[in-house]
């Protein structure tokens, strides 16, 4: 009788052990769908993480994870803790050789820019997750997706709720008057205008501003931007002009003013006479700000409020 009881006891222990092992395996093995509608399966939670964008770098650390590889930067990375991580280029040009040396489990890349690089990146042994950041909603979805990949869903939800809180505050406390703005983006050889469907345009809208370029025709190769039309800018009479660039925004301002000064009426605009020309911080507007998107919205609201004379 005692022997039978002992056998049942051992069987019970084995059963509990198997259930625990299966539960752990199910938790470690998981799948996600990225922004390009690709299904990616992970046998376990990825530990060696590589990112090609600063926004994703910020998000990974906000989720209390680390990276082994990050975007190449001239100075300190946007996250100081990532200083020693291998620099592997950018969305525009991925250094596959350096990336391979880091032996990544997962690489967060851009959709659609890095679709052409997926096969090469997968050749390093890593899974590739494609995301993008053309809007605040995209950024929230990025945070959610990265949280799913690294199994930090609750932390991701907490961050997203913080962003939504800032968005709601902007809606609940609107600007007292309509404030028109122009967003100038410095591109190689020319200045472009950011449209409402760009991240900067969405940030302007979230902060309560009105984009004077809303009806400008989008460029075929860069659908978030339009060609600069001095005549239409002068006619729209923006209350404030914002400048942004991946590099030095001050050079964008100089070339923009030189171009605009050739057109009659520019010097008579109140925004010009009162010096309402604002160089946007490159870490918030020249790139995906990641979880700091709330800072970008707050900064934009402050500038719009000042443009109203309040």
PyMOL commands that set and color helices and strands:
alter all, ss='L'
color gray80, all
select helices_A, chain A and resi 2-28+54-62+80-82+96-101+115-122+136-149+153-172+199-206+230-236+249-260+266-268+270-273+282-285+290-307
alter helices_A, ss='H'
color red, helices_A
select strands_A, chain A and resi 30-33+39-42+49-51+69-70+86-87+106-110+127-131+180-187+190-194+210-211+225-227+240-244+277-279
alter strands_A, ss='S'
color yellow, strands_A
deselect
rebuild
show_as cartoon
